[in-house]
Amino acid sequence: MDLRAEDGAPVTAASLAEVLRFQERADIATMSRYEQRYGLVAEGRLTGWEDAPRAGAISAEEFERVWLDARRTLGTTAPPPDMDR
């Protein structure tokens, strides 16, 4: 999940578990729709995030709240076709 620094609006909210499942089961069009909606899962090690404004540890409850809000904002209430396979 990535939030825009200026206003905290979600930019991405991709799930590695979902991406792996779709790579195994879905066609390229379905993966493309997923990536357009939720973004990409970062590959490799993320560095430098610790120095970003507002970066820091949050509770599991806070993470879940922000995650659900990001998914809702990015459109999880109406998943693209074929994403439930």
C-alpha positions as CSV (number, residue, x, y, z in Angstrom):
1,M,0.0,0.0,0.0
2,D,1.2,3.5,-0.9
3,L,-0.4,6.7,0.2
4,R,0.2,10.1,-1.4
5,A,2.3,12.3,0.9
6,E,0.3,15.5,0.4
7,D,-3.1,14.3,1.5
8,G,-2.8,10.6,2.4
9,A,-4.9,9.5,-0.5
10,P,-4.2,5.8,-1.6
11,V,-2.2,5.4,-4.7
12,T,-1.7,1.6,-4.5
13,A,-3.2,-1.3,-2.4
14,A,-2.0,-4.4,-4.1
15,S,-1.8,-7.7,-2.3
16,L,1.0,-10.2,-3.0
17,A,-1.3,-13.1,-2.2
18,E,-3.9,-11.8,-4.8
19,V,-1.2,-11.1,-7.4
20,L,0.2,-14.7,-7.1
21,R,-3.2,-16.2,-7.3
22,F,-4.1,-14.2,-10.4
23,Q,-0.8,-15.0,-12.0
24,E,-1.5,-18.7,-11.6
25,R,-5.2,-18.6,-12.6
26,A,-6.0,-15.5,-14.6
27,D,-5.3,-14.3,-18.1
28,I,-3.3,-11.2,-19.0
29,A,-6.3,-9.0,-19.3
30,T,-7.5,-9.9,-15.7
31,M,-4.0,-9.1,-14.3
32,S,-3.9,-5.9,-16.3
33,R,-7.3,-4.8,-14.8
34,Y,-6.0,-5.7,-11.3
35,E,-2.8,-3.7,-11.8
36,Q,-4.7,-0.7,-13.1
37,R,-7.0,-0.7,-10.1
38,Y,-4.7,-1.6,-7.3
39,G,-1.2,-1.0,-8.6
40,L,1.8,-3.3,-8.6
41,V,3.4,-5.2,-5.8
42,A,6.9,-3.9,-5.3
43,E,9.7,-6.3,-6.2
44,G,12.8,-6.6,-4.2
45,R,13.7,-4.8,-1.0
46,L,12.1,-1.4,-0.3
47,T,14.6,1.1,1.0
48,G,14.4,4.7,2.1
49,W,10.8,4.5,3.3
50,E,11.9,5.0,6.9
51,D,13.0,8.6,6.0
52,A,9.7,9.5,4.3
53,P,7.4,12.0,6.1
54,R,4.9,10.3,8.4
55,A,6.7,7.0,8.1
56,G,6.7,4.9,11.2
57,A,5.3,1.9,13.0
58,I,1.5,1.6,13.2
59,S,-0.7,-0.9,15.0
60,A,-2.3,-3.8,13.2
61,E,-5.7,-2.2,13.8
62,E,-4.5,1.1,12.2
63,F,-3.1,-0.9,9.2
64,E,-6.4,-2.7,8.7
65,R,-8.3,0.5,8.8
66,V,-6.0,2.3,6.3
67,W,-5.9,-0.9,4.1
68,L,-9.7,-1.2,4.0
69,D,-10.1,2.5,3.2
70,A,-7.5,2.3,0.4
71,R,-9.1,-0.8,-1.1
72,R,-12.5,0.9,-0.9
73,T,-11.2,4.1,-2.5
74,L,-9.4,2.2,-5.3
75,G,-12.6,0.3,-6.1
76,T,-12.7,-3.0,-4.2
77,T,-16.5,-2.7,-3.8
78,A,-16.9,-3.5,-7.5
79,P,-14.1,-5.9,-8.5
80,P,-13.2,-6.1,-12.2
81,P,-14.7,-9.1,-14.0
82,D,-13.0,-12.5,-13.5
83,M,-11.1,-11.4,-10.4
84,D,-12.9,-14.0,-8.2
85,R,-11.6,-17.0,-10.1
